[in-house]
């Protein structure tokens, strides 16, 4: 015995109503993770660029300050809140002489709210 046509349509609407929220959360999570990974790559590239600029300056021009300023400018142009970023640029001793180390912490601002 088959269900009446109206009952099958109601069952389809109910299935759709149960499936749509799950699919929206799934798509939202995929978008959020993809955006987070993209922003992480941007932060890594900005940090590399800051270190490069700091390494190209003379020792008398304060390379950590040059790197910090360059990183803040690049963060701002990439759409990050540069004022909330924590940048620790310092000179270090390496086996090949002086080096420049940078630690960068940027807060993540969720797009969807996850």
TADA-V858017 format. One line per field, one symbol per residue. ss: DSSP state (A for helix, B for strand, O for the rest). phi: phi as a letter, one per 30 degrees, with the letter a starting at -180 (. if undefined). burial: 1 if it has 24 or more other ideal C-beta (glycine too) atoms within 12 Angstrom, else 0. A space follows every 50 residues. Layout:
# TADA-V858017
ss = ???
phi = ???
burial = ???
This chain:
# TADA-V858017
ss = OOOOAAAAAAAAAAAAAAAAAAAAAAAAAAAAAAAAAAAAAAAAAAAAAA AAAAAAOOAAAOAAAAAAAAAAAAAAAOOOOOOOOBBBBBBBBBOOBBBB BBBBBOOOOOOOOO
phi = .cddedddddddddddddddeddddddddddddddddddddddddddddd ddddddddddchedddddddddddddddjddddcdccbcadbcbdckdbb cbcbbbdccddcjd
burial = 00000000000000000000000000000000000000100110011011 10111010000011011101110110010101001010100000000001 01010100000000
